[in-house]
Amino acid sequence: MSMLSKLSALFRGSAHEAGQAVVDKNALRILDQEIRDADNAQSKARDDLAGLVARRRSAENELQSLGDQIAKYESSARAALGRGNSDLAREVAQRIAELESEITTRAPQVEDMKTAETRLRQTIGATDQKIQTLKREIDIVKVNDSVQRAQSAVALQSQGAHSRIGSAADSLQRIKQRQAVQEERLRVGQEFEDRRTGADLDAKLRDAGILPGASNADDVLARLTQQEVKVVTPQITQQGEKSPVERD
């Protein structure tokens, strides 16, 4: 093979690969257009079927009309024969023969149209089923394609998300450390203030029950007990002496 032939084969191969890549990239668009083309062809086929049905019905009506004319002329021929007018009867018979010949010619055409109509209906029905099947399969392919694109996008973003999550965790830890340091500063500052004002010593005295005004549960119970004794004592009298109530 000469160099020019090899280069030509290389160019053709490259063009084929490039064209195939474009087709693969736009496969769904191509499928959608092909389905639209098939739908348009089906619409044209239905129009042709409708025209065929109309022509077949018109031909059947014409055959019916010819049959009606034959019946009419047969009645007329018998009437002419009944009156002895054989010439008129022959003329009518000739017309009947012409009509019957025309029926003989047209009847097979009507049958052919019926056969074509049946075949066309079957073809249209089968093609409709194929198109519907293709549409369902294309819908599934589109859904899968969308899911795969979403998964790819998530996978790409998650690679950067890991680094962003790590950075966010570091920032959160630094914030917590700053807050802990600030809380410790506030606590130490409050301790210094309590020492300056004596509030810390007052708290210790209150806890020990020494600071005036401080009380606990035992103190409250003791006070209530003393109050109860004071209420009961004035009602007790000397032994044998009646109380003022009893004397009255």
Salt bridges, closest charged atoms under 4 A:
ASP32 OD2 - LYS142 NZ 3.10
ASP39 OD2 - LYS135 NZ 3.23
ASP48 OD1 - LYS44 NZ 3.02
GLU60 OE1 - ARG56 NH1 3.16
GLU60 OE2 - LYS114 NZ 3.30
GLU62 OE1 - ARG106 NH1 2.53
GLU98 OE1 - ARG95 NH1 3.29
GLU102 OE2 - ARG106 NH2 2.74
GLU111 OE2 - LYS114 NZ 3.90
GLU117 OE1 - ARG56 NE 3.01
GLU117 OE2 - ARG121 NH2 3.08
ASP128 OD1 - ARG46 NH2 2.65
ASP145 OD2 - ARG149 NH1 1.98
GLU184 OE2 - ARG187 NH2 2.27
GLU191 OE2 - ARG187 NH1 2.44
GLU193 OE2 - ARG196 NH2 2.56
